[in-house]
Amino acid sequence: MEHLLNRSALLRQAMLSVVDYPLAEESLRLQASLDAALLSVEHAAALRVLMEGQLGPSAAAMLRCQFEAFVRAVWLLSCASEDQVELLSSPPTARSREKDVLPMLSIMLNALGKDPRLANMVPHLMELKQHAWPALNSFVHAGVHALGRSRAGFPLELAVNVVRCSNNLMMMAGQHMAILSGQRGLQREVLSLNDRYTDCLLLDEDKRVAIEAAAGASAHAG
C-alpha cells in the first residue's frame, strides 16, 4: 500500500504538471468547471492521506465526494444553465439556492449522457455509479458498510481498489482540465501517463492479465 500511495502522489504531480495551462478563455463557465475539477483532484489527495492513516471507511466516503465533484465539473462545462453557472461562481451564503437550482448526481449524469461528445466517458461514470454507489452511500451515511468495515477492518484488496479507482477519476479530471485549456494534443499527453503509472490504475481485466504476465516473464528472465 505504501508503494501504491507514493506512486499515486507522483501520478497526481505529473498530471497537474502536464495540464498547467491557463483556461482557453476567461468565462464563469470555464472557471467554475475548473474549480470543480480541481476540487475532485483535491479529494483524491485527501483520500490518499486517509488511506495512509489506515482510515479506510473515511477514504471510501471521500471517493464519493471526488466522483461528484468530477461529474459536476463536466456538467458545468457541457450542460449547466447560465443561472446555475452563476450560482456556483458566487461566494457561499447562508441563504443559498443550491437545493432549488442545482441538480442531483443522477440528473447530471442523464444530461451528460445526451451529449454525443461525451459518449466515451459517460458509460464509465454510469458503471461506477451502478456498481459502487450503494456502498459509497453507506460509507457516507454511516451505514452497514461503514460500520462493518470499522469493526472488522478494511481489507487490503478493497483499499487498493479504492485508491486505484480514485486515481482513474483523477486522470479523467486531468483530461477534462486539458479540454478547458484549449491546448491541442494535451489530452493525449495526459493519457500517455497511463502507461507510466499502470501499477496505480484500475485497468480492463484483459490488459491487467497481459501486464501481469509480462511482469512475471520479466522477473523469471531476470
C-alpha positions, 0 to 999 in steps of 0.5 A, spaced: 500 500 500 505 504 501 508 503 494 501 504 491 500 511 495 507 514 493 506 512 486 499 515 486 502 522 489 507 522 483 501 520 478 497 526 481 504 531 480 505 529 473 498 530 471 497 537 474 504 538 471 502 536 464 495 540 464 498 547 467 495 551 462 491 557 463 483 556 461 482 557 453 478 563 455 476 567 461 468 565 462 464 563 469 463 557 465 470 555 464 472 557 471 467 554 475 468 547 471 475 548 473 474 549 480 470 543 480 475 539 477 480 541 481 476 540 487 475 532 485 483 532 484 483 535 491 479 529 494 483 524 491 489 527 495 485 527 501 483 520 500 490 518 499 492 521 506 486 517 509 488 511 506 495 512 509 492 513 516 489 506 515 482 510 515 479 506 510 471 507 511 473 515 511 477 514 504 471 510 501 466 516 503 471 521 500 471 517 493 464 519 493 465 526 494 471 526 488 466 522 483 461 528 484 465 533 484 468 530 477 461 529 474 459 536 476 465 539 473 463 536 466 456 538 467 458 545 468 462 545 462 457 541 457 450 542 460 449 547 466 444 553 465 447 560 465 443 561 472 446 555 475 453 557 472 452 563 476 450 560 482 456 556 483 461 562 481 458 566 487 461 566 494 457 561 499 451 564 503 447 562 508 441 563 504 443 559 498 439 556 492 443 550 491 437 545 493 432 549 488 437 550 482 442 545 482 441 538 480 442 531 483 448 526 481 443 522 477 440 528 473 447 530 471 449 524 469 442 523 464 444 530 461 451 528 460 449 522 457 445 526 451 451 529 449 454 525 443 461 528 445 461 525 451 459 518 449 466 515 451 466 517 458 459 517 460 458 509 460 464 509 465 461 514 470 454 510 469 458 503 471 461 506 477 455 509 479 451 502 478 456 498 481 459 502 487 454 507 489 450 503 494 456 502 498 459 509 497 452 511 500 453 507 506 460 509 507 457 516 507 451 515 511 454 511 516 451 505 514 452 497 514 458 498 510 461 503 514 460 500 520 462 493 518 468 495 515 470 499 522 469 493 526 472 488 522 477 492 518 478 494 511 481 489 507 487 490 503 484 488 496 478 493 497 483 499 499 487 498 493 481 498 489 479 504 492 485 508 491 486 505 484 479 507 482 480 514 485 486 515 481 482 513 474 477 519 476 483 523 477 486 522 470 479 523 467 479 530 471 486 531 468 483 530 461 477 534 462 482 540 465 486 539 458 479 540 454 478 547 458 485 549 456 484 549 449 491 546 448 491 541 442 494 534 443 494 535 451 489 530 452 493 525 449 499 527 453 495 526 459 493 519 457 500 517 455 501 517 463 497 511 463 502 507 461 507 510 466 503 509 472 499 502 470 501 499 477 496 505 480 490 504 475 484 500 475 485 497 468 480 492 463 481 485 466 484 483 459 490 488 459 491 487 467 492 479 465 497 481 459 501 486 464 501 481 469 504 476 465 509 480 462 511 482 469 512 475 471 516 473 464 520 479 466 522 477 473 523 469 471 528 472 465 531 476 470 
